[in-house]
Amino acid sequence: MRFTVPGKAQPKKRPRVVRTPKGVHTYTPDELGYVPQVQARALEAGVKVLDGPVYLSMLIHRRMPAGFSRKKRIEMEGKLTIVRPDPINVAMLYCDALSGIAWHDDSQVHLRFVEQRWATVDEVLVDVTSPNGESPREHIDSQAEAAQKAWD
């Protein structure tokens, strides 16, 4: 099951603790409402809750800075990038956001890959699959074979 979330990827924020007259309250901030956006896109794509292990693959496209020359934009398109937010923190947000939508619990999730690459637009491409009893390596190999057959 694949879906795309447009816009700049947001990382999982650190938990905050505040004192209230009723005691201590812990929460994770989501100022931009990014979690509901991720959930809505997943539901629109028809993502269903999977049982057992689940593979999560994410490709984070980061828009190139306006300061990049035209030549540099052509050169950098699709290349890996090292910019904030960290891809792992983005994946953590997606793991929490998709709990109850694509899987029952985060413990089911096995990250296949999370990559952050330069692109012309900010977006996150997400792929959620069930391994059907295969190990991650077997699953990737079978996916590669299927893709090769499709191209032949």
N, C-alpha and C positions, 0 to 999 in steps of 0.2 A: 504494500500500500504506500503510495507516494503522494506527497503534497508539498506545496510551496508556501512559505510565509514571507510576504513582501516586507521591505523595510529593513532597517539596520538591526542586526542581531543584538539581543540584550543578554547580559550574563545573569546568573543567579546571584542575587544580592546576599550579603551576610545577614544573619538574624540580628534583630534589634531587641533590646530588653528595656522596658520602661516601667517606672513605678506609678501605680495609680492608687487612689484611696482604698480600692478593694484588694490590692496586692501587686504582685509583679506580673507583667504581661509580656510574652515573647511573640514576635511576629517577623515575617520576612517582607520587606518593602517591595512593592510593585507599582511605582509611581506612574509609569506609562501605560499600565493596563496591558502589558505584553502577554502575560499568561492566558487571559481570555481570548486574545487574538490567535495564539497558537492553537488553543482548544477549538475555536470556531473553524479554523482552516482544516484541522484534522477531521472534524465532524462533516464539513462540507465535502471532503474527499471520500467520505464513506468508510473511514477507519473504524474497525470493530475491535473489541477486546479479544486478545489472543491468550490462550492458556499455554503454560509451559514456557520454555525459553523463547526470547524474542531478540532478534538482531536489529540494532538501530544504526543507521548510517546517516551522516549529515554532511552536507557540503555548504559551507558558509561563503557566500559571495560578498566581498567588500568592495564598495565603489572606490575607484581610484581618486586620489586627491586632485583638486582642480589645478594644482601646481605642476602636475605631470605634463610634460610636453606631449605632443601628438606621437612623436617617435617613441617616447618612453611608454605611453599607453599601449601602443601596438606590441611593444616588446614585453610588457608586464602582464598583459591579458592572460588570465588562466594560471598564472604562476602562484606558488604558495607564498603566503605573506605572514609576517610576524608583527601583528598589531593588536592592540586591545580592542575588544575584550578577548580573553583567552578562550580558545575553542572548547576546552573542557568545562569552563564555567557556563558557557552557552548550552552545552550538552546536559549539564546538571539541571538547568532550568527546564529543558525539554523533557527530561526524565520525570521531573515532578509534575509538569503541566499535563503530560499524557497518561499519568496514572489514573486508572479508571476509564480511560478512553481507548488506549491501544493495548494496555496490559493492566493486570490487577495490582501489581506492586513493582517498585523499582528493582527489587531483587531478581526479577525475571529478565532484566535488560542486559544484553551483552553488546558492547560497542564494537561494531565492525571497523568503522573509521569515522573520524571527525576531521575534516580538512577546511582550512580557511584560505580562499584564493581571491586574487584581484579580479574584478569584473567591472562592467559599466553601470550596474545597478546593485543596490543592497538587497539581498534576499537570502533565505535559508531553504535549501532543498532537503527534504527529509524522506527517508525510506525505512519503513518498518516491515520486517518479514519474519516468518516463522521458519525455523530450520528443518522441521520435519524429521527430527532425530539425527541430523547430520552435525558433525563438529563444525566450528566456524571455518576451518581450512577447507573441508569437504564442500561446504556450502558455497564458499567463494569460488572454488574450482568448478563446481557444477554451473554456477552462474556465468563464469567466464566461457565455459564450453557452449552453453546455450546462446550467449551473445555472439560467439564466433560462428555458430551454425546459422544464426539469423543473418549475418553479414555475407555468408557464402551463397 
